[in-house]
Amino acid sequence: MQPASEPPAARPAPLPAQPDIPAAAWEAAALLPDVPGPTDLQRLRARNPTLATEHWTFVVNQTLLRRRATTKLGPEAARMLLTADGLEQASRPAVAVRRFRDLHRQGWRSVLDLGCGIGVDAAAAAREGLAVVAVEQDGTAAMSAAHNLAALAPHAPARVVRADACEWVALQQDGDAVVYLDPGRRRGHHRDGTTRRVGDPAQWQPPWPWIEAFARDHPATVVKVAPGIDRDLVGRDVAVEWLSVGGNLVEADLWFPAVRNGRPARSAVLLTPTADPWTPGPSRTLHGDGEPAPVAPLGAWLLEPDPAVIRSGLVGDLAVRVGAGSTSDGIAYLTGDGPVPAGWGRVSRILDVLPARTKLLRARLRGLGLRPTEIRTRGLNLDPQRLRGELPGSGAPAALVMTRVAGEPVALLVDDDLAPGA
Ligand SMILES: C[S@@+](CC[C@H](N)C(=O)[O-])C[C@H]1O[C@@H](n2cnc3c(N)ncnc32)[C@H](O)[C@@H]1O
């Protein structure tokens, strides 16, 4: 952070005022179907004709967004202000809670959330006992974050500043706060209102070169990034964690040296989902050096590692840990004969090895009286949908894994879910 003698950059702007909506309008909007037609909306307006059009739009948007958000944010969504972009980009609350709980345990007591969006991370930090200053340049997102902090962490010392976070932070002198950054990685709007992902870190908001320079200067920094990140984006002094929840890869986090707290350079964290999206479930962690998996002969079971293990490049380390090997060089399927490894991904019993060539496979499946209802594939250039259309359409349901064993394409007939993922 730089001395305060720097000329002040953009001054924080006031937050937009929240519209004052009568309770009756919220109650009426609650009766709308999930996809309201023009008649539904007209009927709704007719019941409250004095309410301004923009206020109706606000009530209807919030009502529908809150419903959509329930899966990700739980019942808390009903008390929050949301934007479509903000919801799409918001962290999974349990992952955010886990992150700030760790920082609190390390002894950090305040956080600057630079680019807070609608404030899911900020609310998680506040609930974990950290004093929060959340900075956001977008007026609607900043207004939502302020509302959400007040609704979800009413007694916490937390405030929202509407400003350019890069300019704002340069004027701060408090070096005792941990800095959290979750850069915007989406741009533009499709016709359906969705945005597209920006892969190039130089295009993130704030851009990666700025984040990296900042974190070098202020190593008490945590950065959330897309899980597709290249490990080489940061040096070995920065710990990188890939996180999944219930087998879905959700983010990767960069823990710079002053906050890494003994974390290894590369790890995969598999979180079990819980009924409440704000409560982190039990987790298991894998770390290692990213050596490739040794190849092993086909055993009794096939393990499809959790995507956090695959993305972190730790399939070889998992193989060593569970006493397995890869079915073929560079293929992220592990096989073994030992005890079934639970909690690291989907495990299936291997029932038979069938030929991969469509004609032969069709004949074998017909002979066995089987109809593939599930086809998974890795390491082969084929379209499972298309293949399914070319295989028997009647018979007992069966699952196939199309992959390579010792370099050769095969179809593995498997009995699914011997041990489900985390
Ligand atoms: C990925 S979202 C943050 C989501 C948030 N962590 C959550 O869980 O709700 C990134 C946000 O950063 C904001 N942002 C990007 N660059 C910024 C900057 N220079 N100053 C302030 N906000 C910025 C964007 O407007 C966007 O709302």
The ligand as an SDF file (V2000), in Angstrom:
LIG
                    3D

 27 29  0  0  0  0  0  0  0  0999 V2000
  -16.3080  -12.2390   -9.3090 C   0  0  0  0  0  0  0  0  0  0  0  0
  -17.1180  -10.8210   -8.7420 S   0  0  0  0  0  0  0  0  0  0  0  0
  -16.9780  -10.9430   -6.9860 C   0  0  0  0  0  0  0  0  0  0  0  0
  -17.9230  -11.9260   -6.3720 C   0  0  0  0  0  0  0  0  0  0  0  0
  -17.8520  -11.9660   -4.8710 C   0  0  0  0  0  0  0  0  0  0  0  0
  -16.6030  -12.5030   -4.3930 N   0  0  0  0  0  0  0  0  0  0  0  0
  -18.9880  -12.7690   -4.2520 C   0  0  0  0  0  0  0  0  0  0  0  0
  -18.7640  -13.8560   -3.7360 O   0  0  0  0  0  0  0  0  0  0  0  0
  -20.1370  -12.2770   -4.3050 O   0  0  0  0  0  0  0  0  0  0  0  0
  -15.9730   -9.5770   -9.1670 C   0  0  0  0  0  0  0  0  0  0  0  0
  -16.4670   -8.1500   -8.9100 C   0  0  0  0  0  0  0  0  0  0  0  0
  -15.3420   -7.2870   -8.9680 O   0  0  0  0  0  0  0  0  0  0  0  0
  -15.7880   -6.0280   -9.4370 C   0  0  0  0  0  0  0  0  0  0  0  0
  -14.6030   -5.3090   -9.9020 N   0  0  0  0  0  0  0  0  0  0  0  0
  -13.7870   -5.6200  -10.9250 C   0  0  0  0  0  0  0  0  0  0  0  0
  -12.7840   -4.7220  -11.0340 N   0  0  0  0  0  0  0  0  0  0  0  0
  -12.9810   -3.8300  -10.0340 C   0  0  0  0  0  0  0  0  0  0  0  0
  -12.2740   -2.6710   -9.6090 C   0  0  0  0  0  0  0  0  0  0  0  0
  -11.1830   -2.2520  -10.2480 N   0  0  0  0  0  0  0  0  0  0  0  0
  -12.7680   -1.9970   -8.5660 N   0  0  0  0  0  0  0  0  0  0  0  0
  -13.8830   -2.3930   -7.9170 C   0  0  0  0  0  0  0  0  0  0  0  0
  -14.5860   -3.4830   -8.2740 N   0  0  0  0  0  0  0  0  0  0  0  0
  -14.1350   -4.1880   -9.3160 C   0  0  0  0  0  0  0  0  0  0  0  0
  -16.7730   -6.3730  -10.5080 C   0  0  0  0  0  0  0  0  0  0  0  0
  -17.6610   -5.2880  -10.7320 O   0  0  0  0  0  0  0  0  0  0  0  0
  -17.4650   -7.6110   -9.9080 C   0  0  0  0  0  0  0  0  0  0  0  0
  -18.6390   -7.2300   -9.2450 O   0  0  0  0  0  0  0  0  0  0  0  0
  1  2  1  0
  2  3  1  0
  2 10  1  0
  3  4  1  0
  4  5  1  0
  5  6  1  0
  5  7  1  0
  7  8  2  0
  7  9  1  0
 10 11  1  0
 11 12  1  0
 11 26  1  0
 12 13  1  0
 13 14  1  0
 13 24  1  0
 14 15  1  0
 14 23  1  0
 15 16  2  0
 16 17  1  0
 17 18  1  0
 17 23  2  0
 18 19  1  0
 18 20  2  0
 20 21  1  0
 21 22  2  0
 22 23  1  0
 24 25  1  0
 24 26  1  0
 26 27  1  0
M  CHG  2   2   1   9  -1
M  END
$$$$
